[in-house]
Amino acid sequence: MNPILMEHVTASFNAKPVDLPVIAVTGGKGGTGKTSVAVNLVAAMTGTGHRVLFVDADVDSPTAAIVFGIPQELAERVEIFVPRILDTKCNGCGKCAESCRPHALIQIAGKQPMFFEELCSGCEACKLVCPLQAIGEGKRVIGYVHRGTRGDLSFIGGELKPNEARSAQVVTAAKDAAFAQARTASYDVMIVDTSPGTHCNVVQALRGADLALAVTEPTPLGAHDLTLILRLISMLGIPSKVVVNKADLPGAQIQLISEIANSYGNEIIMQIPVDKSLFESYVAGEPLVTTHPNTAAAQSIAKLADAVTRLFPVR
């Protein structure tokens, strides 16, 4: 089976409402330094005068603003539909429970449906099938969208509410907020930090991307998960490059990473060495390229920023 989705599907998925280069920093494996690469790439680009809209779409672990030291303010509460059973109309037919795939509604004979809010996906199927219009519309907050600014950097980040599982909706809200802001302000580039993995959150974060930077590490697990993320990116029809972080680890399998990249018509665009100064920059709440610009890792990221601006017409 051809792993690439039909052309009209990818065209619709990759459509964006703004004429602005969108670069997604992603990776199949957690702990590879994806967010560190994203934050420092943003810092390198703002340091050369580019106006950047930075989107933290890793809503399960939104740390980018902390690393950057960006003050945030609440911009939006992300809500989903929850059913409210109208006692005066419900006859206990059970059609709502039959339609509920996550089993958030359970029908017991002779009684009204029981509702388990934490299981509800907000799909509204129950409301659509109810013949008596006995289901009212309630709302439940599942996350938040935050905004912040720092110099030429604008920030939008999603945050999943603790104990909630529907994180894809929060990612979608954060991306929509970013596109809306990009329509009303002038930016040179949008950079999106995705969640690690290949799940729905990552797919939503990749929406509208012109380029995906797949961050990996030169280890067996890094190689395995690089294959997964490159397969997903290829299916979505998004151009991509590979960034190898911690490239000088003992026993680094750079050749294996290169072979995997080549198998997807890809290449390693940059290798970033291990740098202990990164921990100092985290403690300081500043990117590495700002606190230690002359280190080998910071220089590599500066070269990555330059390479990215050459790939797209970043103003």
C-alpha positions in Angstrom: 0.0 0.0 0.0 1.3 3.5 -0.9 2.1 5.2 2.5 1.3 8.6 1.0 -2.3 9.8 1.5 -4.3 10.9 -1.5 -3.2 14.2 -2.9 -6.4 16.1 -2.2 -6.3 14.9 1.5 -2.7 16.1 2.0 -3.5 19.4 0.1 -6.4 20.1 2.5 -4.4 19.1 5.5 -1.4 21.2 4.6 -3.4 24.3 3.6 -2.8 27.3 5.9 -4.7 30.6 6.1 -1.5 32.7 6.1 1.3 33.4 3.7 4.0 32.6 6.2 6.7 29.9 6.4 5.7 27.3 9.1 8.5 25.1 10.5 7.6 22.3 12.8 10.2 20.8 15.2 9.2 17.3 15.9 10.6 13.9 16.8 9.4 10.3 17.3 11.1 9.9 20.7 10.9 11.9 23.9 14.1 13.0 25.5 16.0 13.7 22.3 16.2 17.4 22.9 13.4 18.4 20.6 12.2 21.4 22.7 15.8 22.5 23.3 16.4 22.6 19.6 13.1 24.4 19.0 13.8 27.0 21.7 17.4 27.7 20.5 16.4 27.8 16.9 13.8 30.5 17.7 16.5 32.4 19.7 19.0 32.1 16.9 16.5 33.5 14.4 15.3 36.3 16.6 18.9 37.1 17.3 19.4 37.8 13.6 16.5 40.2 13.4 13.7 37.8 12.3 10.2 38.3 13.8 9.2 34.9 15.0 5.8 33.5 16.1 6.7 30.6 18.4 4.0 28.0 19.1 4.4 25.4 21.9 2.1 22.6 20.8 3.5 20.1 23.3 0.4 20.6 25.4 1.1 17.7 27.8 4.5 19.2 28.7 4.5 22.9 27.8 7.9 24.0 28.9 9.1 26.3 26.1 8.0 29.5 27.7 9.7 28.5 30.9 13.0 27.9 29.1 12.7 31.2 27.3 11.6 33.1 30.4 8.5 34.5 28.6 5.7 35.8 30.9 2.4 34.4 29.8 -1.2 35.5 30.0 -4.4 33.5 29.5 -5.8 34.0 26.1 -8.5 31.3 25.8 -10.1 28.4 27.7 -10.5 25.4 25.5 -13.9 23.8 26.0 -15.6 20.7 24.6 -19.2 19.7 24.5 -20.7 17.5 27.3 -24.3 16.3 27.3 -26.8 17.5 29.8 -29.8 15.1 30.1 -33.1 17.0 30.2 -35.2 15.0 32.8 -38.5 16.4 31.5 -37.9 15.1 27.9 -35.8 11.9 28.3 -37.8 8.6 28.1 -34.8 6.3 28.6 -34.8 4.9 25.1 -31.0 4.4 25.3 -30.2 5.6 21.7 -27.7 8.1 23.1 -25.8 5.3 25.0 -25.8 3.1 21.9 -24.1 5.9 19.9 -21.5 6.7 22.5 -18.2 5.0 21.4 -16.2 5.9 24.5 -19.0 4.6 26.7 -19.4 7.9 28.5 -23.2 7.2 28.5 -24.6 4.0 29.9 -28.3 3.1 29.8 -29.8 1.0 32.6 -33.3 -0.3 31.9 -36.0 1.8 33.4 -33.7 4.6 34.3 -32.2 7.7 32.6 -28.7 7.4 31.1 -25.7 7.5 33.5 -23.0 10.0 32.3 -19.3 9.6 33.0 -17.9 13.0 32.2 -14.2 12.0 32.2 -14.8 9.5 29.3 -16.7 12.0 27.1 -14.9 13.0 23.8 -17.3 15.9 23.1 -18.3 14.4 19.7 -22.0 15.3 20.1 -23.2 12.0 18.6 -25.6 11.5 21.5 -27.2 14.8 20.8 -27.6 14.1 17.1 -29.3 10.7 17.6 -31.7 11.7 20.4 -35.2 11.6 18.9 -36.7 13.7 21.7 -34.1 16.5 21.8 -33.6 15.5 25.4 -29.9 16.4 25.5 -28.8 19.9 26.2 -25.4 21.4 25.5 -23.0 21.7 28.4 -19.3 22.7 28.3 -16.2 21.4 30.0 -12.8 23.1 30.1 -10.0 20.7 29.1 -7.1 23.1 28.6 -5.9 26.6 28.0 -4.1 28.8 25.4 -1.6 31.3 26.6 0.1 34.3 24.9 3.3 36.2 25.6 5.9 38.4 24.0 9.6 39.1 24.3 11.2 41.5 21.9 10.7 40.3 18.4 9.3 37.0 19.7 5.6 36.3 20.0 4.6 33.2 21.9 1.4 31.1 21.8 1.2 27.9 23.9 -1.3 25.2 24.6 -1.7 23.6 28.0 -3.7 20.5 28.8 -5.7 20.7 32.0 -4.4 18.1 34.6 -6.2 14.7 34.4 -7.6 15.4 31.0 -7.0 13.1 28.1 -8.3 15.0 25.1 -5.1 16.9 24.3 -5.5 17.0 20.5 -8.3 19.5 20.9 -6.0 21.8 22.8 -3.3 21.5 20.1 -5.9 22.4 17.5 -7.0 25.5 19.6 -3.3 26.6 20.0 -2.7 26.3 16.2 -5.9 28.1 15.3 -4.9 30.9 17.7 -1.5 31.1 16.1 -2.9 31.3 12.6 -5.4 33.9 13.7 -2.6 36.0 15.3 -0.4 35.6 12.2 -3.2 37.1 10.1 -3.3 40.3 12.2 0.4 40.9 12.8 3.6 40.8 10.7 6.0 37.9 11.2 8.8 36.4 9.2 8.3 32.8 10.3 6.2 30.5 12.5 8.0 27.8 14.5 6.0 25.0 16.1 7.3 22.7 18.8 5.3 19.5 18.6 4.8 16.7 21.1 7.2 13.7 20.7 5.7 10.6 19.0 3.3 10.0 16.1 -0.1 10.3 17.7 -3.0 12.7 17.1 -1.3 15.6 18.9 1.7 15.5 16.6 -0.5 15.2 13.5 -2.5 18.4 14.6 0.8 20.2 15.4 2.1 19.4 11.9 -0.9 20.9 10.2 0.1 23.6 7.7 3.8 23.0 8.1 6.1 23.8 5.2 9.0 21.9 6.7 9.4 19.4 9.5 12.7 19.1 11.4 12.8 15.6 12.8 15.1 15.7 15.9 16.6 12.4 16.9 19.6 11.0 18.8 22.2 8.5 17.4 21.0 5.5 19.5 19.0 2.3 18.6 15.8 3.8 20.2 16.4 7.1 18.4 16.8 5.3 15.1 13.7 3.2 15.6 11.5 6.2 16.5 13.0 8.3 13.7 11.7 5.7 11.3 8.2 6.2 12.7 8.2 10.0 12.6 9.6 10.1 9.0 6.9 7.6 7.9 4.2 9.9 9.4 5.7 13.0 7.8 6.0 11.3 4.5 2.3 10.2 4.6 1.3 13.8 5.3 3.4 15.0 2.3 5.4 17.4 4.4 9.1 18.1 3.3 11.5 17.3 6.2 15.1 17.3 7.3 16.8 15.3 10.1 18.6 17.0 13.0 20.9 14.7 15.1 21.1 16.0 18.7 23.8 14.6 21.1 25.7 13.6 17.9 28.9 12.9 19.7 27.5 10.4 22.2 29.8 7.4 22.8 29.0 4.7 20.2 26.9 7.2 18.2 25.3 5.5 15.2 25.3 8.4 12.8 25.6 6.0 9.8 22.4 4.2 10.8 20.6 7.5 11.2 21.8 8.6 7.8 20.6 5.4 6.2 17.2 5.8 7.7 17.0 9.4 6.5 18.1 8.4 3.0 15.5 5.6 2.8 12.8 8.4 3.0 14.6 10.6 0.5 15.9 12.7 3.4 19.2 13.9 4.8 20.8 15.0 8.0 20.8 18.8 7.9 22.7 19.3 11.2 24.5 17.4 13.9 24.5 19.1 17.4 27.1 17.9 20.0 26.4 17.3 23.7 26.9 20.5 25.6 26.9 20.7 29.4 26.3 24.5 29.2 22.7 23.6 28.2 21.9 22.8 31.8 23.2 26.2 32.9 21.1 27.9 30.3 18.0 26.0 31.5 18.7 27.2 35.1 19.1 30.7 33.9 15.9 30.6 31.9 17.7 31.6 28.8 18.4 29.7 25.5 21.9 28.3 25.0 22.6 30.4 22.0 22.1 33.5 24.2 24.0 32.4 27.3 26.8 30.5 25.6 26.9 31.6 22.0 30.4 30.4 21.3 30.0 26.8 22.3 30.0 24.1 19.7 26.3 23.3 20.2 25.2 26.9 20.0 27.2 27.4 16.8 25.6 24.3 15.3 22.1 25.7 16.1 23.1 29.0 14.5 24.1 27.1 11.4 20.8 25.2 11.5 18.9 28.5 11.6 20.9 29.8 8.6 20.2 26.6 6.7 16.5 26.8 7.4 16.2 30.4 6.2 17.9 29.3 3.0 15.3 26.6 2.4 12.3 29.0 2.6 11.8 32.6 1.7 12.0 33.7 5.4 12.1 37.5 5.2 
